[in-house]
Every structure is written in structure tokens, then in C-alpha cells.
Amino acid sequence: VIFMKRISVTLIVLISCLAIFSQETIDYLNVGKTIKFGKKKYSLAWSSHPTDYYYIQEWLPKGEAFDNYSQMFTVSLHFSEELTPLIAVQSKAAELDKRGMYDKICNYNIFENGDEYILDFLVSETEDGLVKIVEHDVHHYKQVTSHGKKALQLTFISERSYGDDIMPFLNSLKDRRENVITDLTQMNIKCRVK
């Protein structure tokens, strides 16, 4: 009887785990389960709606995982009357300034386009004095209106390189950086929360 109870408990745990992991990722922002950026297609891999005023969704290329992705596309929506694109970009820049005190690769540029802002930056992670990961991000901040309420929409692309691939990645970035910024700012992402 004890043996049967153990099997029953094990089965219940396994079924519960399968139910959790098989849950479909919700497209809260109604942006789409797939997004095309540049020449690559991304699939919705994670989403969250932790508060009434905040949504975030992330897409990855097929076959990639969050712990070692090469590219990730993100869209977030933050409802607020006070949070403007300028405040958001200044806050992120201040964070990068602090990071620059220990991350020697960290650098950024801010571009203004009317009341929209682009933040283009590079960061790294080191281990035992060696650079292990380099990440290039381009953030696009703009103010939108949804259901008559003001919101900050942040759209960004993140690219990573690891180990021996870092130097070729950085060399190619010199030629690609401008195109990545242009491609991101020309995307017409429209969030429509229910």
C-alpha cells in the first residue's frame, strides 16, 4: 500500500510538472507569437504581467534558450503618467555609468528622435579576469497610448557572444551596429493589451 501511494504521489508530481511546462506563453501585448527582425524569425518564449501596469514579453530564435542565447527580442509596456522616454533612458544610462566603473567594455550612445530615444550599449561579463560574455543591446523608448492611458513602450534587441566568438562578434558589430539601430527604429510594434 505504501509502495502504491509513492507511485501515486510521483505520478501526481510528474503530471503537475508537465502541466506547468506545457502551458502556452501568453501574448499579453497582442504583438504576435512570432516576430521578424532583420532576416531572422523569433518565437515568443516568455511573457509576464506581474502588475496591473506592467507587461513584458521575450522572443528567441528557434532552438535557442535564455541561458545561452545569441539574440533576444523584447517588448515591454509600462503604464504611467510620469514615466517618460527621457526619464527611462536617463535611468538606464545612470545604471550603465555605474557599471562602467567595473566593466571596462561598457559604453553607450543615446540618440534622440523627437520625443523618442534610442540607447545603444555594450556590456560584458568576466570570470577570472577573462571576458566570457559580451552583450550588445539597442533600446527604443517611446510613449504610446493604450485604452486612453499613457504608457512607456520599450522595444529592444539583445545580441550576445561567448568565449572565442567574442572578437569576431565585436569586429562584425562595427559594420552592423548602424543597421541594427535602423532596423529596430523602423519596426512598427503596436501593443494592444486586452
N, C-alpha and C positions, 0 to 999 in steps of 0.2 A: 504493500500500500504506500509505504514511504517512497519507494522507487517510482511508482506511478505518479505521485504528487510532484516529485522532482521533474519528471518528464513534462507534466502539465505546466508547471511554472516556467520551465525552459522554453516550451512552445509559446506560451503567452508572451514572454520577453522577446523572443525572436519575431513573432508576428507584430508586436508593438514597434520594434526597431524598423522592420520592413515598412510599416505604415508611415513612420516618421520620414525615412529616407526616400520613400517613393512619392511623397507629397509634391505636387506640382508647384513650381515657383510662380508666385502671383505677379502679374503685370499690373501693379497698382497705378502706374502712371499712364497706362494705355499707349505706350510708345511702340510696343511690338515685342514679340518673343525673339525675333532676330533683328539685327541692325547691321547695315553695311557701312564700313568706314574704310576709305581708300579702296583697295581691291579685296579687302578681307571681310568675311561674314562672321558675325559674333552672335552667340546664342545666350539668352537670358539664363544666368547661372545662380543668381541670388537676389533676393529683394527683402526689404524690411519697411515696416510702417510703425516704428516704435512709439510715436506720439501722434496726437491729432494733427499736429502742424508740420510733421516731417516724414518724407518718403525718400528711399534710396534704392536704386537698382543697379546691378552689375552684370555685364555680358563678357563672355570669354570666347575665344576661337575654339572650334571643335577639338576635343582631345586634350585641352589644357585644364589645369587645376590652379586654385588660388595660391598654393604654396610654392609654385614654380612657373607662374605664367610668363609669357613673353609679351603679351598685350592684354589690356583690360579696358573696357569702355564702361563709363559710369554716368548716370544721370541722377541728380537729387533735386528735390523740391522742398523749400523751407518757407512756410507761410509766416510772414512777419510784416508789420507796418514799418518797423525800424531798420531791419537788416537790408542794407542796400548793396549793390555790387561793389561800390567803393569800399565800404566798411569790410566786406568779406575779403576782398583782395588785399587790403591793408593788414588784416588779421593774419592771413596766410603768409604774407611777406614777413611780418614780425616773427612768425614761427620759424621761417627759413633763416632769418638773420641769427636767431639763437642757435639753430642747427649748424650754421656756418662756423661757429666757434669750435666745433669738434669734427665736422665733416668738411674736409678740405676740397672735395669735389663740388660741394653745394654752391649753386649760383642760380640766379633767376633774372628774368626780364619781365617788365609789365608793359602792356600795350593798351592804349585807350582807344575805344571806338564809340564815340558819342557817350552814352551812359552805360556802355558795356565794357568789360575789362577782360584781357587775356593775360594769364600768368603762365609763363614758360619757364620750367625749372628742372634742375638736375640734382639728384641726391645719391648717396651711396651708403653701403653698409660694409664695415671692415671687421676682420677677425684675425687676431694675432698680427696686426699691422698690415695685413693684405686686404685689398679691396675684393670683396666676394660678390657684391651685387651693385649694379648701377641702374638707377631708375630715372627715366625722362618722362615728365608729365606736362601736359598742356591743359590748363583750366580755363573755361569760358564762363564768366559770370554775367548774368543778365537778369533784369527784373521783368516778371511776367504777371499777368492777372488770370486767376482761375476762380470761377464761381463768384466773381466780383471782389475777390480778396487778393491783395498784393502778395507776391511770393518771389523768393530768390531762386532762380534755376541755375544749377551748376552742372555743366556738361564737361566731361574730361576723358582724355585718353592717357593711359599709362603704359609705358614700354619698359621692359626690364631685360637686362643681360647679366649673365653669370660667368664667373671664373675666366677661362681662357677666351671666351667670346666677347669680353668687355672692350678690349681695344678696337677690334673690327667694328663693334657697335658704335663706339664713340666716333670713330673715323667716318662712318656712314652717316651719323647724325648731323655732321656739319653740312652735308648736302641735302638731307631730308627735312631738317628742322622747320624750315620755312613752309614747306609743303604740308607738313603735319598741322601747323598752325592754321594755314589757309583752309585745309580740308575740314578742320573742326569748326571754324567760324562760319563756314558756308553751309553747314548742316542746319536743317530747319526742324529741330526737335520741338514738338509741341506736346507738353504734358497735359493730360486730361484726366484728372482724378474723379472718381465717381462720388 
